[in-house]
Amino acid sequence: MKLHLNDTFNKELPADSDTSNTRRQVFGACFSYVTPRVPSNPKLLHVSAEVANLIGLSKADVASTEFLEVVSGSKVYSETQPFAMAYAGHQFGNWAGQLGDGRAINLFEVVHNKQRWALQLKGAGETPYSRNADGLAVLRSSIREHLCSEAMFHLGVPTTRSLSLVTTGDQVLRDILYNGNPAYEDGAVVCRVAPSFIRFGNFELLAARKDSTNLQALADYTIHYFYPEIQQSGKEKYLAFYQAVVNRTVDMIVEWQRVGFVHGVMNTDNMSILGLTIDYGPYGWLEDFNSDWTPNTTDAEGRRYRFRNQPDIALWNLIQFGNALYPLIEDIPAMEAILNSYSHRFDAKFPKMMQEKLGLTSEYDADFQDELTTLLTASETDMTIFYRNLANVLQSDTPEMAVSKIADAFYQPDALVTTVKTSWVNWMERYLQKLNEEPISDADRKVKMNKVNPKYVLRNYMAQLAIEAAEKGNDLLIDELHTLLKKPYDEQPQYEKWFAKRPDWARNKVGCSMLSCSS
């Protein structure tokens, strides 16, 4: 197994001078060197051949003993120095101070086909940033991360990727709902892949400690490798950097809202500097449409990270990132102008995306869209099925016929009160009027709608079924879902059973409706 190594983060930025693996506050450094924990009996459960290809690995490579050793943490790849990043963050709106990679260990960087990739193990043991935790991960959360990373990529959402999923042979103690009932679970390690795992929090830590030298070094490093189009100097350079991060963050959030993804824990330490979805913890997908839903049990009361809040939270996080960059810029009006551009960009992209989901090219009609949101919520409607089946509506349909075509999306069709049914017919009447003003045919519109409205997403219960099978030693469902979710917009009739509403048994089941950060 030969990789084209090209480490930069741990070569060009300052390292922690203390090389002991003890929990501590780390000053004057961007990372600490650590060695992954050696698992007792690692087994390769699943590998993404597509991601392996990205970093230059062949089928023979991923079948090798060395590959398993490296992605399980059993062996440090030759001439590399694994490390954990130092960063801080605001968690649920509150400053949390130093956090860092508590259960993530960066292995190395490779360059393949002129693209840089960093590899990181999640769940490979403690680091100086583990605080009171053990640095390990369980099979349950690792399957969710491995499947969702790839599902999101194929949906067209900016995301980190997942190369492999390994069971460690070790048992890990977890209290799944933080309610005083810990139990042992199977341990696992995921190998994550991204151009970089730098977060807003990396900058926040250095700024909070008034370490402007290393703050500038980190900004210069990030711009050089990941925003090479920025050629300005002085404060203009960092303003351009801030603007680029704002733009990428907007674009990511619009995609989340398009597919109904709820991240669940949008702390600033979980925000990628590259506008990638990062850290798949207690995430979930909107099934019955509810703008106020969050999958995170920790956030159940305040619902800070609920679906409809995500655009506002991203902006709040960008304000904190701006505060961290301020020492390099010191121009409040210029930074405020960049923050204001967030709303302008979002307000330009979001309505266009929502119109595309309806197959409309006409001007955005806020009242029409708001009425739809109200109806989707009032009638407990499956978001994915509704939008996918809406493409089957014909210009020649009556409103009643059109409603019948989306009726499969209702969770309790028999419970719909007459007023809601009437409202649906009235909405469909307006929708049909709009369709009849469109210049394209029904067939062409359906093709376009099916490119933005997925048929298949990683519903929470699907991941849970894969977890329960794997815990019994059967990993076939992991592979089936991984394959299915590579083509989420295709019909794939052989997988039609997955184009279905959440089953009743999953409505309030742990892992299917609510999850904790330990998941």
C-alpha positions, 0 to 999 in steps of 0.5 A: 500500500503506497500513499503519496504523503504530503503532510502540511498542517503538522509541518507548518503550524506550531506543535504542542511541546508536551508530547505526553498524552495527558488531558491538559490545557494546550497553549501556543500550539495548533495541535498535539502529537498522539498515537492511536490506541491499538484495538484488541481484535480489529475487523474491517466491516465496510469500506468505500471503494469510491473514497479509497480511489480518491486517495489513490488506493486500489481494491488490492490495497484496501484488502491488505492487512496494512490497510486494516492496521492503519484505519483501525489505529493498530499501526502508524503509517511509515513516516507519519506523525498522527496528531489531535487538533486544538480548538475551542467553541461555543456550545449551545450558544455558550463559550466552552473554552478549549475543546479540541479533538477529543476522540479524533486523531489525524493520521496524515495528508495525501495528494492524489490527482492534484487534490489534497486529502486528510485522513482522520480516525474517529474513536481511536483513543484518548488525546490531551483534549478528551477531557472526561471522556475515553476517546472511543466510539461505538458501532452504533454512532460509527455506522451512522457517520459512515453511511451518512457521510456518503449519503450526503455526498451523493445528495450533492451536499458539501460534506466530509467523507468516510473511507472505512468502518472497523470494529475494534473487538473492544467493549465501550461503556455508554449512557445512550440517553444520559439518564444514568443507565450506562451499558457496554456496546461494541467499539468501532473506528471510522476513517474520515476523509476531507481536504481539511478538518479545520473548524471555526473553533481552531481560530476561536481558541487562538483569538481567545488566548490573544495568540495573534501570531498563531492566529495569523499563521493558521489563517495564512495556512488555510488560505494558502492551501484551501483558498488559493484564489485569494491573492490580496495582502494585509487586512484585505486578504483576511476580509476575502477569507471571511467572505469566502467562508460566509459564502460556502457556509450559506451554500451548505445550509441551503442544501441542508434545507433542501433535503431536510437534514437536521445536523442536531449540534451546530456548535462552532467547533462543529463548523468546517472552515471549508463549508463542509458538513462535519461531525455526524452525531445526533443528526436526523432527517425530517420525516413528518414535516416539522420545522421545529424538530431537532433529533438531539435529546440534549437540545430537546427543551430549547430546540436551538438547533431545530430545522428552521433555525439552522440558517440563523444559527449558521449566521450566529456561528459566523459572527463568532468566527468573525470575532476570532478573525477581528485581530487580523482585520480590525475593520468593523464596518467591512466585517459587518458588510460581509455578515450582511451578505450572508442574508443577501446570498441566502435570500437569493439562493433559498427561494430559487431552491424552493421553487425548483423543488416545486418544479416552478420557474416563476417568481417566488411566491412567499404566501404560497410557500408559507401555506405549503409549510403550514399544510405539511405540518398540519397534516403530518406529511413525509417531506421526502415522499411529498416532494418526490410524488409531487413530480407526478402531478400533471397540468391536466389533473383536477386539484382532487386528483393532484392531492391523491397523488401525494396522499401516500406522504400523509402519516395519518391520512384517515385523521385529516380533518375536513378543513385540512383536506379542503386547504390541500385541494385549494393549495393544489388548485393554485399549484396547478394554475402555476404549472399551467403557466410553465413553459415546459412539459409535465415529463420535462418538469418531472425530470428536473424535479427528480434531480433536486428531490431525492427518492431515498435519504438515510432515514433514522430508522434505516440506520437503526436497522443496519445498526441492530443487524450489525450488532448481531454480526450481520453487515449486509444491510450496511452495504445495501444502504451504502449502495442504495444511497449512492443514487438517491435521485434514481428510481432503483425499483429493486430498493422500492421498500426503502421509499416508505414512511417511517414505520410506526415502531420507529416513531418514538424509538431511541435511535429513530426519533431522538438521539444523544450526543453519545450516539 
